[in-house]
Amino acid sequence: MQLTNGSHGDMVLPEDIVLPLKDRLMLEELEHRLAGNEELQEKLVMFLAAKGGKSVKDSVRRMFACLFSNDLSRFCNWTGLGHKISFRQLALKSIVHIAIRKNPSTKEATESQHF
């Protein structure tokens, strides 16, 4: 599944944002673009929030499946242990957290429940 230019009606991402991210370079480029770009951050929040989910676990799974290819996800973990990408250091962590809070089923969840 490859999503470009948002495919959720008004949940539109810029055309050059290609998801899922396939490699470290694509992740670094998105992180760089998100830095200080509140409009892009909000668009990504709304795009991910539209993924839904009945629980926090389901919502996070859906969002991560949209964000990361299987190949890239093998190189990520929470802490970065083992020379992997540390998810907790990424701007995407905050984006996912906010998107989870936008889902009516998970809006009361705490950050510790998200990850």
Residue, then its C-alpha position, 0 to 999 in steps of 0.5 A: m500500500q502506497l499513499t500519496n497526496g492523502s487518500h482520505g478526502d480532506m486528510v490530504l498530504p502534500e504530493d511529495i510525501v510518500l507513505p509508507l516510508k521505505d528507508r532511513l533516508m525517507l524517514e530523515e527527509l520527513e523528520h527534517r520537513l516536519a521540524g518547524n512546519e506546523e501545517l505539515q504536522e497538522k496534516l499528518v496528524m489528521f491523516l493518521a487520525a483518520k486511520g481509526g482503531k478500536s483501541v490504542k494498540d489497534s490505532v498505533r498498529r494502523m498508524f505504524a503500518c501506514l508510516f513504515s514499510n516492513d523493511l524500515s520497521r525492522f530498523c526501528n525500536w523505542t530506544g535505538l538499542g542495537h544501532k537502530i532508529s530510536f522512535r522516541q527521539l523522532a518528531l513522528k512520536s509526537i505526531v502519532h501521540i496527537a493523532i491517537r488523541k484525536n480518535p474518539s475511541t482512544k482520546e483518553a489514553t495516556e502517552s504511556q499507553h500509546f507506546 
